[in-house]
Amino acid sequence: MKLAVVRQYRAAGAKKYQSPNMGGDMKNNRLCGLLGIEHPIIQAGMVWVSDWRLALAASEAGALGTIGAGSMTVEQAVENIRKAQEATAKPFAVNIPMLRPDAAQVGAAAMEAGAKIFITSAGNPAKIVPLIKRPDNILIHVVPSVKGAIKAEAEGVDAVICEGYEAGGHNSPFETATLPLVPQVADAVKIPVVAAGGIADGRGIAAVMALGADGAQLGTRFIATAECPAHENYKKLIVDSLDFDTCIIGRKLNMLRVIRNEFAKRMEEAEKKGATEEELFKIIGSEFNRNRAASWEGDIEEGAFQAGQSSGLVRDVPTVAELVGRLVAEYDAAVGSLKKMG
Ligand SMILES: Cc1cc2nc3c(=O)[nH]c(=O)nc-3n(C[C@H](O)[C@H](O)[C@H](O)COP(=O)(O)O)c2cc1C
């Protein structure tokens, strides 16, 4: 899409945009209406660590829980959907990264199993839009840019999640941070906008809603919860991390934000020295799965612990219900203190 078109959308958006959420009631906004949830908070879909148990806890707490199907076989995804359906009548989502060659197959199986809310990411949703778009389904796409948001809206998605560079997991080579990204996307599209990347408390949610978002997606924060199936070492690493303890690895491959450990340091060093893709793949190795090593085995030095810069804000491992209650209270307090300033 040409830049001129982006500018045109931006200009139109800028006129209509009047920070609709700032100071308002966190509940009952248009994202809540669209998804049928109580709080405009999405528990992010995350490979290896967000199965039906975490999604269930988040949905039961009034947020939108998400099953991260990216690391699941089609059968496992269907099983997770069925278990969530049996355990709750509340809405939940299924996250399908488009870089999966069989993304459409996962989508079809999830639909067949009765999933209603789909979150696509890491690629163009075009190939899945005709399949998923049914009157009673909702499709949300994750974007790293204004251009991506405009394109997704034009393709017919119901909402976008704009994810900044602070986020844990795969990152966009654009490297745009959440603070400048959210208002630009909010100015550019009419559909609801969810902010992601770097948000771990109610202050962060208030901040992105002041920037024009209709809600927030949190990933890293939800890993450090009682219901998350991640290994205890993963949760402890996040709790122990400080503001500077994550890094980006694999800029030449598929960039990933992880907690800096021995494996990540080797990657960083090699990348500083200009390692080739082949050399980087050699460091990653094919002998074992570093995501599994982190998430399920808790291999502190050799696992790939995907986590965001918000790790520094995470200081405990509450239940999901405690966390969601706290996020709402913190949001109210943040908005209240801003009102006093005004
Ligand atoms: C362990 C981990 C795995 C992730 N896997 C996925 C995924 O499969 N699909 C996806 O769309 N995003 C994935 N993400 C990104 C999250 O959905 C979310 O947007 C991000 O975590 C938000 O930033 P935060 O970590 O600062 O909260 C992952 C993030 C983490 C931390």
The ligand as an ORCA input file, in Angstrom:
! r2SCAN-3c Opt
* xyz 0 1
  C       5.986    -16.765     25.408
  C       5.315    -15.934     24.357
  C       4.779    -16.575     23.261
  C       4.084    -15.838     22.299
  N       3.476    -16.515     21.262
  C       2.655    -15.820     20.420
  C       1.873    -16.507     19.459
  O       1.900    -17.729     19.336
  N       1.046    -15.771     18.653
  C       0.961    -14.398     18.770
  O       0.173    -13.776     18.053
  N       1.723    -13.730     19.664
  C       2.523    -14.409     20.504
  N       3.209    -13.737     21.483
  C       2.953    -12.289     21.653
  C       1.753    -12.110     22.595
  O       0.587    -12.585     21.999
  C       1.540    -10.642     23.031
  O       1.157     -9.832     21.960
  C       2.749    -10.066     23.718
  O       3.222    -10.948     24.693
  C       2.392     -8.738     24.358
  O       3.513     -8.146     24.925
  P       3.953     -8.360     26.459
  O       4.658     -9.662     26.479
  O       4.824     -7.206     26.715
  O       2.706     -8.361     27.285
  C       3.944    -14.444     22.422
  C       4.519    -13.802     23.539
  C       5.188    -14.537     24.498
  C       5.748    -13.822     25.690
*
